[in-house]
Amino acid sequence: MAAMLTDALSTVKDFGLSVATAVDVESPITWAIVGLVAILVLRKLHQMSANMIDTICNRTYIYNICWEDPAVDLQILNIKKDDVMFRICSAGDIVLDYAIEGPAKIVICDMNQHQLWLFELKIRMLRDPNLTYDEWWSIWGSSDVTVAMKVWRRMRHTMSGGGRMWWDGRIERVFRKGFATSGSTGFAAQFIIPWLMYVVGFNIKEWAETGFAHAYVTTNYHVIRRSAWWFRQLFPSVLAPFAGVPPNQIGPEFYTVEFYESILREIFMDPEFGAHNYFYRFYYEKGYKDQSCCPRTLKPECFKALRANAGCFEWHHATVQEVMEQTKPNSFTKLILLDHMDWMPNAMVHEEWIALQRASVPGALCLWRSAFTKMDDKPFFNCLDITDLSPKWYSKDRVKMYPGTFCAYMPKDPFPFVDPALSPCQRASAFRKIKTTTKMILHPITAGKINAHGDKMSAFYAAQAKGYDAVRENMLVGRSDMMSGFGPIKQGHTWLDVGGGTGRNLHYLRAQLDLFERIVVLDICPELLQIGQENAKRTFTPVQCEKISWVTLDINDKNVRSELAKYLKNDLNRGFDTISFSYSLSMIPKWEEALFSAKGLMSEDGRVIISDFDSYTEQGDSIKDFLIRSWYAQDGVRIEAKSRKFIAEQVFPDDKFTVTLARFQRKLAKVSIPHYVACCRKGTITTPEGQRRPSYNDLTKAATETEKKKSK
């Protein structure tokens, strides 16, 4: 049996050798076929893995160098000696760059333990009292395995147990093969990108021999176009996991050739590429050739400061939120969050920022990057006065990996704490839910002919009032996202909830009701308001209930301003800091007037937040749009795509207001239902001390303009 197995293996070996001998390894066709086979294999591996990034992170680190430009960070952050900083680790070289400036402390974290072990290796070497600059350069600049092993044996005992065991089995191999080829990005740079450059005809070696001359790329610009086409085919499905880009960070632009061409053009058409773009040269040259084009952390003039401040670091294998919740309040002055929020749903981003605010001083500078140029898809970001730094800094960023660069000062006033759980009094039995649902479905058949809008609402909701919140919770799913864009809640905040009915939205903020001066729940259905008032008395304290007014009134009433002023100490110019329409705007016949009326009721730094049903398509003209519009019309719900455009362009023009629109679909009985959340706010500024103030103050003019619109 053993002899037969040996003969079989020998036959296979001989066949393999004969095939290898017959293949023309110099032929472009051979390499093209090999490359295509490799791509197919990688695609198959990607499909087989539920999450390729998790697979990589369980084995090694993704980034061997950071994919942000530290020179840009330094200009934005203006690091001071008393700064306490936080940053996600990545490869760790940029936090080392920060350390040269001498901040008091730098806290880092990463969910990939191997990234932290890479950083630990660097920091433990720097803390070695016998480390010389020549050794530091030889290891991280030239990937000299002899020097790396010499220093490793000298400082190995200072590593953590896990880090020591992990590096024991691979440090020699990593530096022998070249540090630039390590990690998943190094793998892609070593095997996938060279093949791609060969296929498109980009002779990088020839370009390098010209000193990376700008004229060479200009003459051969066609290779940029070809590369962009190939990146469009390969990046979303093959390359993305190796670059640490998860599927939910890949937006529609990643499927266009123009997106990749613009990035490649910015990188390779830079006249100074050869002189200062050490990032991409690192991968091509498998390290740094000399100190003229390398990170600041490897320059001899910075070595002394780097060593002196190597003790300022603290690192954690944890999420950002976990680190913040373990940190002493009011600690951080600067936070650098990279692009990780692109991966997260709105609720998770909101929870993380609550933790960030607790751990930071008021006015802490927050810097982050994004694969997207806008943050509209997450309503929470309306709680921040965000500055888009991309127009100023993207052209100066040598990496060009992130089209979006943003910063904001941490406001002093607390973010809304949105508790999604129903209060006990709002829950209902299964029987109550079935009964309420049945009445809701049969209403178009059982309801008589009623003309007045208020009477229609009463007829529709009166029978559903007691089970309304419990049944509607899974239908009106945009409410919690809307509430996340409520804005920081200052002491003495005022809130008008239009169509608030049972007061469900108040229960989202039940932990912060003491901060409010006045809350007005406005509705034309007294049956719902009665239920809301009863629920409030059973849930909130007597003092909190005194701050809540339940008002039966139409938002379009000609006397609405003077009527509501009664609840604002008769101050007609006070206005409301937040005005909400929670699935109520689509049920108001004269909804355009309602929006203008709300606009005239805003305070000097007020906002209007809206959640409602949406159309499936941008224009609302598909068959699916017709079906959903017809179904909801039976209950008096209007679904029109033009609502979004009217809000953004007619009522809240962008020269005076900041308007964001988030569109999404959620399942209801296995059917995807479209929703949108809009936030329309007056211009505000958060100062470096965390104080928020209006960027302009013209409430009277806004009210006058509203009256003119309504009178036409």
Secondary structure, DSSP 8 states (H G I E B T S, - for coil): -HHHHHHHHHHHHHHHHHHHHHS-TT-HHHHHHHHHHHHHHHHHHHHHSS-HHHHHHTTS-S-SS-SS-HHHHHHHH---TT-EEEEE-TTSHHHHHHHTT--SEEEEE-S-HHHHHHHHHHHHHHT-TT--HHHHHHHHTS--HHHHHHHHHHHGGGS-HHHHHHHHTTHHHHHHH-GGG-HHHHHIIIIIHHHHHHHHT--HHHHHHTTS-HHHHHHTTHHHHHHHHHHHHHIIIIIHHHTT--GGG--GGGG-HHHHHHHHHHHHT-TTHHHH-HHHHHHHTTS-SSTTSS-GGGSHHHHHHHHHTGGGEEEESS-HHHHHHHS-SS-EEEEE-TTGGGGS-HHHHHHHHHHHHHHEEEEEEEEEEESSS--TT-GGGGGS--EE-HHHHGGG-SS---SEEEEEE--SS-------S--GGG---HHHHHHHHHHHHHHHHH-----SHHHHHHHHHGGGGGGHHHHHTTT-TTHHHHHHTS----TTEEEEEET-TTTHHHHHTGGGGGGEEEEEEEES-HHHHHHHHHHHHHHS-HHHHHTEEEEE--TT-TTHHHHHHGGGTT-TTT-EEEEEEES-GGG-TTHHHHHHHHHHTEEEEEEEEEEEE--SSSSS-SHHHHHHHHHHHTTT----THHHHIIIIIIS-TTTEEEEEEEEEEEETTEEEEEEEEEEEE-EEE-TTS-EEES---HHHHHHHHHHHHH-
